[in-house]
Amino acid sequence: MSTPSIPIATLNPTGRSALPNVTQKRVIVSEWIKLRSLRSTIFALLAAVACTVGLGLLISALRANNIETNGGFHPGPSFDPTAVTLRGVYLAQLAVGVLGVLVVTGEYSTGMIRATLSAVPRRLPVLWAKAAVFAVVVFVTMGIASLIAFEGGQAFLSGAGIHFSLASPGAARAVLGAALYLTVVGLLGVGLGFLLRNTAGAIATLFGLMLVLPPIVGALPPSLYNDTYRYLPLMAGSQVMTTVAAPSLLSPWAGIGVFALYAVAAVVGGAVVLKRRDA
């Protein structure tokens, strides 16, 4: 009787079955499948889009109506029509930040992270893949939402005599910057998720940095306030969404660069914790 043949490709030199090589590309595909399979991803992104577009259109319509009611548009030096259309981004950041935390802490709360790290024993490729997939999804989704908010808001404001477009100075950068700002908010959430491994703690820390820290710093003596306020995450990052320069704050690209450093610090901290601590 002949012995059934076993494909050589399934054996390694020790005679054990060999698993496919774990590559960064395969980990990215795995994380993409997990991200799009979560209901929280759909709900959070829909909420972020609704906030960006809905509030942008609503605020633009209200501003246009106010201008028409008061007898026409009289622009001041600080008026920024692009910032008016993108005002919904400030609420959308709540949904994006929470989603960034949940894509990490959700696996820790269910214990799925142990299966993930068993399949990818080097661990860090999991973090890079999660961050990369999340960043691309948020940037593309919110880039489209920001463009819709801008164009729709422009349609309302043009009826009140405020004419601007993507060709206006700084407008295209501001629309792109809105998507970039939200992406960095989400990556900050991802980093804090790996760093703290607790949903409530990571969300509290994220919005403590973004929303609670500015009023606390605002209570400092003027000398300290003027030296630190411009470097806070919210104030630094949001400058990329404006077209009117504020002399007391950072320039748009310098500001988003400073904001990105906060996210980098959180991700690096998360990488250290992921590498050193058991799941």
N, C-alpha and C positions, 0 to 999 in steps of 0.2 A: 504493500500500500504506500502510495507516495505521500510525502509530507506537504501540507498546504504551504505555499510560498508566502512570505511576508515582504511587503515592499521595503526595499533598502532605505528609502527616504524617511521611513518612520522610525529608524533605529539610529542611535548615536553610538560611539565607539564602545560604550559599556554594555550595549545590548538593550538599554532602556528606551522607551518611546520618547522621541524628541518633540518638544513643543515648538511652534513657530517662534522665531526671534522676536523679542519685544523691542520694537523700534518706536521712536518718537512719533512717527507718522501714524502707526497703529494706535498709540495711546490717544492721539488727537482725534482719530475717528471714533474711538470708544467714548471719549468725553463729549463729542458732538452728539452721539446717539443718546447719551444720558441727558444732556441738556435739553434736547428737543423732545424728549419723552416725559419731562416733568411738566405737570399742569401749572406749577408755580411760575415756570418760565413764560408760558403763554399769558397768564393773568397779569404778571408783573410788567411785561413788555407792552401789553395792551393798555394797562393803566398809565404807563409812562408816555405812550403815544397820545392817549386821550388828554393827558395833562398838557403836554407840549402843544398839540394842535388846538385842542378845545379852548384852553385858557389864552393861548396866543391870539386866536380869532376873537374871543370875547373881549379881551382887554383892548385890542386894536379897534373893534367896533365901538366900544364905550368911549375910547379916546377920540375917535373920529366924530362921534355924536356930540361930545362935549365941545369940541372945537367949532363945529357948525352952530351949536346953540349959542356960543359966546362970540359969534360974529367973525369967524375966520381964524386962520392960523398965524400966530405971531411967535416964531421960533426963538427960544432962548439959547444961549451958548452951550447949555448942558443937555439939550433935547437930543435924544438918540432914538430915531424911529425903528432901527433894527432891534434895539434892546426891548422896545415895546412888544414887538411881534414874538420875541423869544422868552417872554416873561414866564411862560409855563414851564420852562426848564427847571426852575427852582423848586417846583412841586414834583416834577418828574424824577428828580434826583432821589427822592424818598423811595420810589418803587425800584429804581435801578440799584441803589445802594443795598436795599434789603435783598434783592435777588442775588447780588454778588456774595452776600453773606450766606444765603441759603444754599447756593450750589456747592458750598463746602460743608457747612455745618449740618446740612441735611443728611449727608453720608455718615457723619459721625453719630448723629442721633439714632439712625437706624442700624448702625453697625456695618453698613455696606462698605465703609472705608477699609475694613479688614480684608474683604475680598478683593478690592481694588489694589491694595498694596501687596497682597499675595501674588497677584498677576503681574505687578510691576514692582519687584522688590527693591529697585534702586530709588523708588519713591519720588525723587525730584521731577522726573518726567511727567508725573501726574499733575503736579502744581503748574509746570509750564504749559501743559496741554489745557488744563482748566482755564488758566488765565488767557491763553491765546484764543481759544474758542469763544469764551465769554466776551473778550474785547472785540472780536470781529463782529459777532452777532449784535452787540449793543451799538457799535459804531455805525454799522450799516442801517440798522433799524431806526436809530435816533437821528441819523443824518437825513434820512428820507422824511421823518416827522418834522425835523427842524426846517427843512426846505418848504414843506407844505405850510407850516405855520408862518414862515416868512412871506411866501407868495400870497397866501390868503390874507394876512394882515396888511400887506401892501395894497391889496385891492380895496380894503376898507379905508385905509388912510389916504389913498389917492383921491377918494371922493371928497375928502376934506381939504384938498390942496397940498397934501404932503406927498411928493413924488420921489420915489427912490426905487432902486432895483439892485440885482446882484452886481451890476456894473458900478454901483455907487462905491466910493472909497471905503474899504474895510468891510463891506457887507458880506461878500463871499467868505471872507475869513471868519466873520462872526458866525455865520451859519455852520460852517465846518467846525468852528470852535465849540459850538453848542454840543455837537455830537462828541467831540473830543473830550469836553468837560465831563459829560455824563459817563463816558467810557472810563475816565480816570476815577470818578466816584465809585463806579462798580468794581474796578480793580482794587481800590482801597478796601472795599468790602470783602473781596476775595482774600486779600492778604490778612485782614483782621480775622477772617473765618479760620484760616489755617493757624494763625497765631494764638487765638483764644479757644477755638474748638467749641464754642458755646454760642448759640444763636442770640439769646438775649444780651449776653455780654458784648458780642461783636457789634450788634446793632446799636446798643447804647454808646459804645465807644465811637463808632462811626459818626453818629449824629451829635455826639458830644463835641467831637472835633469840628464838624461842619457848622452846627447851629448854636451850640451853647458857648463855645469858646469865644466868638466875637463879642457878645455882650459882656463877658467877664473881662476881656482885655479892654473893653470900652470904659471900664471903671477904674483903670489904672491912671496914675498921674500923666499929664499931657506928654512929658518927655519920654516916658516909657511907651505910652500909647502910640505916638508917632513913629517910634522905632520898630514896633512889632506888628502893628495892625495890618500893614501891607503884605506881610508874609503868612498870614493865616490862610488856611486852605480855601475857604469860601471867597475871601477877598482877592487872593492871588489868582485862583483858577477862573473866576467869573470874568476877569478882564478880557479874556479872549473872545467873549461874546458881545463886546461893546465896540462902537465905532467912534466914540467921543472920549478922548484921552482925559484921565484924571491925574493931575500933576502929583498928587499925594500918594498915588498907587503905582504898582509896577506896570510896565508895558505889557501888551497882550501876550506875546510869546514868552517873555520872562516870567510872567505870572503863571501861565500854564506849566512852564518848566518847574517852577517852585512847587506847584501843586502835585506834579508828577513825582517829585522827590518823596512826598509823603506816601504815595502809593508804592513806590519802589522800596521804601523803608519797611512798610507793612509786609510786602511780599517777601522781602529778604528775611525778615523776622519769622514769617510763616515757614519759609524754607528751612531755617535753622531748627525750629520746633518740629517740623515734619520729619527731619532727618534724625533728630536725637531722641524723640519720645515715641513710645509705642502708641499704636492706634487705640 
